[in-house]
Amino acid sequence: MTQLENEQLLRFITAALAEDAGDGDHTSLSTIPQHAVGEAQLIIKEPGILAGVEEALAVFREVSDTLSVTTFKSDGDTVEVGDVVLTVKGSVHGILLSERLVLNIMQRMSGIATATHRIVGAIAGTATKVLDTRKTTPLLRFLEKKAVVLGGGVNHRFGLYDMMLIKDNHVDYAGGITNAIMRANEYRKNMDRPIAIEVEVRNMEEVAQVLSVGGVERIMLDNFSPEKLRKAVELINGRLVTEASGGITIANIRDYAAAGVDFISIGALTHSVKSLDMSLKAKVVD
């Protein structure tokens, strides 16, 4: 994790803890002595791919430097029901304050990693890679995109700033594909850093237009059938990086990969994924 990423994570943890705790965890304060010490285990309740361990450790550190954590599983590991990911010992108040944020992060990230792993597995043996999208939870994109990578996927652009993606609305507002591409290229001539241009197309006529105009690095073939996608890939013939999107699921993704496309982007990896079930349980010693 870079220094910038670490700072972003700490800002997120601080804000999330403040949102949850408010002026105090009054349940814990009223029922458990302030200096009570205890232990808890993070237990897996559903098989999948683990993600968010690094972030969980950061939460425990931020809550209290008296908390001692021992990990038994790492990010990217396959986990089964009953597996113990980690144990945490120390202040009971600290454990309880950490509990929900740790679980929220790890369940969400593990759900994304697990879904990505299944999708990637469905096209194993092909040259196609699975991409995420910007359809993420606001302010959690950095965690969700990390989870995609842990599941075997590849990150698309992180935001609006690190790639130009000329989509249908841009084309329509610009007055056509030619205008949009020409303006994008003129704009990037004055940028102080390299940036790629991708164009979304809706049919074979627009594919031909993009190839005729040139000046872009990638083409997104949106809502093409596998048969039309194959024809488009043959027409492009390696001149541009190809990406398929729209209506692609685990049930049909192999048909799309078989068309020879370089990437397949799937918004469902992050916008509607099911969290992986796990819990943090007190370990009571008689």
N, C-alpha and C positions, 0 to 999 in steps of 0.2 A: 504494500500500500504506500503510495507516494505521500509526501507531506501535505499536499493540497487535498488529497482524498481523505487523509486522516483528520484534517481540520474540518472538512465537510461532515464527516461521520460524527465528530464530537459536537458540532453545532446541532446536528439532528438529534443526538442523544440528549443533550441538554434541554432542547425544546420539548422533546417527547416526555421526558421525566417531569418537567414543569407542568405540562398539560395534564398529566395523570395525577400528580401528587397535590397540586394546588397548595393549600396552606397546611397540608399534612395528611398522612395516612392514618386517619382517626381510628380505624378498626384495629390496626396493629398497635397503635399508641395506647389504646384503651384495654387491650386484652393480653398483651405480652410485655414483660419487663424490658425496659430500654436497653439493658446490657445483656439480654439473653443471647446465647450462642447456639448455633445449630448447624445442620447439614441438609442438603437437598440434592436430588438426582434429576437430571433431565432425561426422560424416558420416551423412546419412540413408540407410537401406537399404530403406525401405518407404514408399510414398506415404501421406500423411495430413495431419492438422492438427497444427501444432506447439504445444506447451505446455511450460512449465517453464523458459523461458529466464531469466526474472527470478530464479527460485530457483537456477539453475545459477550465475549471476553472484554470488549471495550465498555459495554454497559456495566458489567460487574466492577471494572476498575473505576469507572466514573462515579458509581454509587458509593463505594467505600473501599479504601485501600486495605481494610481489614479482611476482605473476602478473599479466600484462597480457592482457586479453581483448578481441578485436574481434568484434563480432556482424554477421552478414550476413542473418539472419532474425529475425523477432519473434514473440512469442506470438500465436497465432491465424492465422498464415500457413499457406497450403497449401504442402506440401513434396513433392518428388519424389525418387526414388532418385538418389543422387549429390550432392544438394545439400549444401553446407557451411554449417552453421548458425553456427559460430563457430570462431575459432582462439584458442588460449591459449599464451602464451609466458612463460618464466621458469624457476623451479626445477623440475627434473625430478621430484624427490621430491614437491614440491607438486602437480604435475600428476597423478602416479600416485596420490597420496592422495585427490585430488578425484574421480578418474575414475569409480569405481563409484557413489558417491553421486549425482554429476551424472547419470549414465546411469539409475540407478534412478528418480530423480525425473522426468526428462524422458521416459523411455520409458513410465512409468505414466501421467503426466499427458497425454501426447500420444495414448496409446491411448484414454483416456477422451474427450478432445476429438474424436478421429476418429470414435469410435462415436456420440457425441452428434450430430456433424455429419451423419452418415448418417441417423440417425433423424429429425432435424429436416428434412433434405432430403426424406424420404419423405412429409411432410405439408405441403410447401411449397404456398402458395396458400390454405391454410385459416387460420382464426383461432385454432386450437389451439396451445398452447405445451407444450413438453416439460419435465418436472420430474425432478429427481433424488430420491433418498430418503436415509434414514439407514443404508442398507446399504453402509457404507463400511469401509475399513481402519482399525482403531483408531488414533487419534492422527494419521491422515493425512487426516481429513475436510476440513480447510481447504484442502489441496492438490487433493483430488479434486473438491470442489465448485467450486473456481476453474476447473478444467479443463472441467467441464460448461459453464460460462458461456462459456469460450473457444471451445467447440464449437457455441455457439448456443443452448444450453439455458438453463433458469431454475432457480435454487435454491429448493427447498422449505425448510421450517424447518431450521435448522442443528442443533438438538438438542432436548432435551425442554423447554428453558427458554423458547423464543421463540415457541411456538404450542401450544395445547392440541389434541391430535388424539385424539379419543375413538374408539378402535378396538374391534373385537369383544370382546376380552378385558375392556376397561374396561366395556363395556355389560353383559356377562354378570356380572362381579363386582359391578357397581353395582345389579343387579336390573332392568335395562331401560334403554332409550334415554331415557325421560322422566326417570328418576332421575339418570342420568349428566349430562344437559344442565342440569337444574336445579341440581345440586351444582356443576358447573363455573361456571355463571353466578354463583352465590352466592360462590364462591371468588374469582373475578376482581373482584368488587366491592371487595374489600379489597386488591387489588394496587396498587402505586404506579406502574404503567406499563400502557399498553394491550397487550392480547394477544388474538389471534383464537382462535376455537373452530371446529374442523372435526370432523365426525362421519363415521365410516365406516359404510356401510350395505350389507346383503347381498342385499336384495330390494326389490321395489316397496312392500311393506307397511311396511318400515322407512323408505323415502323418505317415505311419507305421514306416518309418526309424527314424523319430524324437522320436516316442514313444519307439522304441527299444533302442536308444542311451540314452535318458533321459537327465538330466542336464540342462533343460531349464524351464522357468516359463510360457511362452506364445507361442502360435502358430498362425500365420497369414495364413488364407486360402484364397489364392489370385485367383480371377477369377473363383471361383467355382459357379456352378449353385445352386439355392436353394435346389434342390433335392440332389446333391452331397454334399452340405454343411451339410444337415441333417444327411447323412450317416457318414460324417467325425466327426460331433459332437457326434454322438452315439458311434463311435469307440473310441474317446478320453475319453468319459465318465467321465468328470470332473477332469481328471488327470492334465490338463493344462487349463489355461485361453485361451479362443478362441476368435479370431478376424477375421471378414470377410472383404475383400476389393476387389475393382476392379469392375467397371461397375454397381455400385449400385446407384440408383437414387430414388427420392421421389416416382416414379411410382412403383418401385419394392421392396423398402426397407422392407415393411411389410412381404413379402414372405421370405426374408432373416432372419428377426427377428424371424419369426415363426419356423425357423430351430433350434432355441435354442442357438444361438451363444451369447457370452457374450458382445462383442463389434462389432460395424460396423464402419469402418473408411472411411471418404469421403473427398477426396482432394478438391472437388468443393466448400466446405464450405468457403475456403479462396482463391483458385487460380482463380476462375472465377465468383465471386459473384457480383451482381449488387448493387451499392451504393444506400442508401435510400435518396430520394429527400428531401431537406430542404434548407432554406435560412436564411440569417441574413439581416434584413431590417431596415433601419433607421426609427425611430419613430419621425415624424415631428409634432411639436406642432405649430398651427397657432397663 
